[in-house]
Amino acid sequence: MTQSPRAEAIATVDADGWLSTATRLPSPNYEARPGAIEPTLIVVHNISLPPDDFGGDAIRDFFQNRLDHDAHPYFEQLRGMRVSAHFVIRRDGAIEQYVSCNDRAWHAGVSEFFGRERCNDFSIGIELEGSDRFAFEHAQYEALQTLVGVLAKRYPIDALAGHSDIAPGRKTDPGPHFDWPRFVRATGLSSRFFPYLNQA
């Protein structure tokens, strides 16, 4: 996998599942992986709160169950929801980590990966700050490429997918503006790591 030498040298995932270069913002929304299985799938998402609004603390507050649901009309529909992801990559490429990679984050919901259900059990969820309506930033692709490389060295990752791949008809992210060919080229991973693209 092609990465910048500096990023590759300093980014590691420790024994407890935390990325050394990420801002650690622990979420209470997680649990142990069943049977202590290791993650083999990476799921790419997008998120913005409220939709199409970038920056601010709403994503962090949502994942930490501290969102002010009266702050925006959209937030009312999120009341009572308990959601998390392992990572969020901000528009400037900054990486935040909310759940240890060793644990099960609540990012995929009802999902299936080639007949295997409950993708949260065996996946790592990465949220890109963005939406279906806007292109992602160059810094986000760079950060995602580096993060995937580090995770693939630490865990037996053998596939990457979009949320829309594992929850078709229910989810659309990472959306039409996520440049899969660009991402695939940057990772340097073989096509077998992208089974849904192989189906196209």
Rosetta blueprint (number, residue, H / E / L):
1 M L
2 T L
3 Q L
4 S L
5 P H
6 R H
7 A H
8 E H
9 A H
10 I H
11 A L
12 T L
13 V E
14 D L
15 A L
16 D L
17 G L
18 W L
19 L E
20 S L
21 T L
22 A L
23 T E
24 R E
25 L L
26 P L
27 S L
28 P L
29 N L
30 Y E
31 E E
32 A E
33 R L
34 P H
35 G H
36 A H
37 I L
38 E L
39 P L
40 T L
41 L E
42 I E
43 V E
44 V E
45 H E
46 N E
47 I E
48 S L
49 L L
50 P L
51 P L
52 D L
53 D L
54 F L
55 G L
56 G L
57 D L
58 A H
59 I H
60 R H
61 D H
62 F H
63 F H
64 Q L
65 N L
66 R L
67 L L
68 D L
69 H L
70 D L
71 A L
72 H L
73 P H
74 Y H
75 F H
76 E H
77 Q H
78 L H
79 R L
80 G L
81 M L
82 R L
83 V L
84 S L
85 A L
86 H L
87 F E
88 V E
89 I E
90 R L
91 R L
92 D L
93 G L
94 A L
95 I E
96 E E
97 Q E
98 Y L
99 V L
100 S L
101 C L
102 N L
103 D E
104 R E
105 A E
106 W L
107 H L
108 A L
109 G L
110 V L
111 S L
112 E E
113 F E
114 F L
115 G L
116 R E
117 E E
118 R L
119 C H
120 N H
121 D H
122 F H
123 S E
124 I E
125 G E
126 I E
127 E E
128 L E
129 E E
130 G L
131 S L
132 D L
133 R L
134 F L
135 A L
136 F L
137 E L
138 H H
139 A H
140 Q H
141 Y H
142 E H
143 A H
144 L H
145 Q H
146 T H
147 L H
148 V H
149 G H
150 V H
151 L H
152 A H
153 K H
154 R H
155 Y L
156 P L
157 I L
158 D L
159 A E
160 L E
161 A E
162 G E
163 H H
164 S H
165 D H
166 I H
167 A L
168 P L
169 G L
170 R L
171 K L
172 T L
173 D L
174 P L
175 G L
176 P L
177 H L
178 F L
179 D L
180 W H
181 P H
182 R H
183 F H
184 V H
185 R H
186 A H
187 T H
188 G L
189 L L
190 S L
191 S H
192 R H
193 F H
194 F L
195 P H
196 Y H
197 L H
198 N H
199 Q H
200 A L
